[in-house]
Structures are given as structure tokens and as C-alpha cells.
Amino acid sequence: MHPANSPRSTRVLTGITTSGTPHLGNYVGAIRPAVAASRGEGVESFYFLADYHALIKVQDPARVQRSTLEIAATWLACGLDPAKVWFYRQSDVPEVQELTWFLTCVAGKGLLNRAHAYKAAVDRNREVGEDDDAGVTAGLYMYPVLMAADILIFNADKVPVGRDQIQHIEMARDFGQRFNHLYGEHFTLPEAAIEENVATLPGLDGRKMSKSYDNTIPLFAPRDQLRKLIFSIITDSSMPGEPKRTEGSALFQLFQAFASETETAAMRKAFADGIGWGDAKQMLFERIDAEVTPMREAYEALMADPARIEATLRDGAERLRATYARPLLGRLRDAVGLRDLSALPAHETAGTAKVQAAVFKQYREADGRFFFKLAQGDRLLLQSDGHASPRDAGQLVARLKGAAGRGLHRATGSVVHLGEDAVGHLGEGVEIEELVAALSQFAEEA
């Protein structure tokens, strides 16, 4: 059974950059832990290939295509199961682009001006005396809005990111909150799942393994090349028989990333006993090769059959569109007024106003506190007090919906209580009975 058929579980969304060739550092730091997390209970996982994002930096069509193929094959070969998770290509879900425009229409330009990538580009231009926006495309500037659409379209609860990406999640929350404030509650506000303990592997020269340092070991390098690269790892000048330090040793750190605790303890003892570097490198090669070989074979089979990968990605996207994307965009289109004109009742065209349903709207004020209000058309029925977090405000909204008017009563003046807890103030001229009646519409949800 696919997670979508289960009761609402925590939705975790991961975007996968489609650039470059995956190396051992990518595998240990991102791919392996993400695949393991996808097998957890109570989690609905979304993994997408961010090929629209790739176009911001890459204008080589062949490279975009090849990289997308390689990255998709890598994740599948490493154990990601498309029958148990949502695995899709960003460009196969056109609703993402429509939602991007909806969010663009509520996104504050001032907030986009403060986005890290855009500010960095402006700073670089100023350093060399160029115009602030020289070489800056609208794609780079609008990147945070597209990323917000990626997240909000599936109402993701958590998005695993490094600390340098927290701002993008905060911006997605802001855009979603602004839309909710204007058009009603449509979006879950996502939270950043900070990856504090991401494993960082050293490269061939001891620095962090990175393509920018040209010190990487490709994940699926042929066996002979893998051995050659491992034997080129820089070590100190200690001779066989001399004790060797594990601290600061790139070779030992690499071994530890692939070995069990027992194997790591044995290697630590071998270092203390003076193992020769050649023998240590042979042990490292054998340990990595043992884990990588089955995946390499799966990867090569997938790369030899690109039609299979294409079918997998298209199938994932189509099922996802039918389950989530199309229904949500249908509701959003209605919410913003992009509606079938023939569906307008005749009495409304004659000027008789239709009785509108009450709608909760959540928002944040300039002081940083979070509020909600219940409105029926232009009439304010209930205004909340300020809350320290959006979760506190959201939980109170959920309680009001669940009660559907039951247990609600007027306290002193315009203050309204649900049981013993104050929930806010009545709007001007609103009676408690009117508020109770408006809340009763949520009886089915409760």
C-alpha cells in the first residue's frame, strides 16, 4: 500500500540537485541517510529531481539531461523504492509552475531582496564595480518562490536542509502564510529539519570532499579506478611499524564512514600497532568496494536502460498529480477567483449576494507574533490574541474547528472562551450566537 492511502502521516520532502556526478561524500552525507529515513514508519516521503532549478545555473541541454539521468539512476541504485515513496521529476508536475505564479503574486519583493543567493550576487558585482544586478537573472531572483512551490504544493511538514538553507524554508512559510491570510487555510507551514549531524567525508587531499576542490572519489567509479583513487589518498610519512594517529587521518575517517563499530575498532588497533599505509589503503578499498559493488551493478543496469528510469519518473509524477497536485490547484484556482463563469448562480448575477462560508485566516504581525481571525466575507466574527508561534495559533484554530461552536461562550465584554480558555474577541457588532452558528459549519470536519 502506498503511503498516500494511509492516515495523514508526517510528510518529508527532499529536493535533489541534478548537477554533477555523485561521489562518496554525497552518498554518505545525503543519499544513504535519506534512503534509510524513507523506510521509517509514519512518514510519507517525497523525493524530486530539481531540474527546473538546474536551469538557473546550467544552459547546456545535454548536461541537464545527462545529469538528471545519472542522479535518478544513483538514487534508485542506492535503494530508494518508488513503490514506497514519491519519486518524481520536478518538470513533470506542471502544477508547480502554476503555484509558483500564485505565490509570486503574494511574495514581498523586499523579502526576495534579502535572499542569500541574490545578495551574494549583488555583493560580488559591487566588489568589481559592476551594476548591482549585472548578470543576475530573474530565475536566480525568483528561486525562493519556486522552492516554496515545490514544498507547499504537497503541504510538506518537514524539509531536511543544512543551516545555509533555513532561510528558504522561512520564506516558504512566509509566502504560504500570506496566501492563507488572503484566501483561507490552504497550506501547511513547513518546518526545516536541520541536518546537524550530516557526515562530511574528507577527499583525496584531506580537505572536505568536493567537486570544487577536485578531490572526489566518484561513487560508481569502476573497481580499478576506485582502487587507484584510494591508493592516492595523501597520508603522513610514518613508516610501517610506527604507530599512526587516527585523529585527522582522512583514510581512517573514510574507513569509519563505511565500517561497522567492530571493524572500526579493529582498524583503530591496527593504526596503533603500526599498520603500513599500503595495507590500510587496501583494507579501505575492500570495505568500500564491498558496499558499492552491488549498487554499482544496479546503477550500470539502470544507465543501460534509460527508458526504465523515464517510465519510473513519469509514473511517480502522474500518480502524485492525480493524488495531490491537481486537486490542490483546483481549490486554489477557486480560492483566487479563477472560476467557471457559467457556474455563477443567476441570483448572484442579479445582485443578490450569496451567503459566504466563514473562513479562518492566520497571519503574522510586524512584532513577530502570530494571529488568526474568523471572517465571513468582509465581516470579522472573531479576532484572536497574539501567539508566540504559528503552531500555538494553529492548534487553537484546530480546537475551534473541532468544537464546531460547542462549548463556546462569551466572557467579559467581547472576550470569547472555549471552555476555560480565552480564544479571542468578537468582531464589532457580532453576537456570540452568530459566531457559534458560523463555527457549526466545521461539524463535518470535526
Order of alpha helices (4+ residues) and beta strands (2+ residues): beta-alpha-beta-alpha-alpha-beta-alpha-alpha-alpha-alpha-beta-alpha-beta-alpha-alpha-alpha-alpha-alpha-alpha-alpha-beta-beta-beta-alpha-beta-beta-beta-alpha
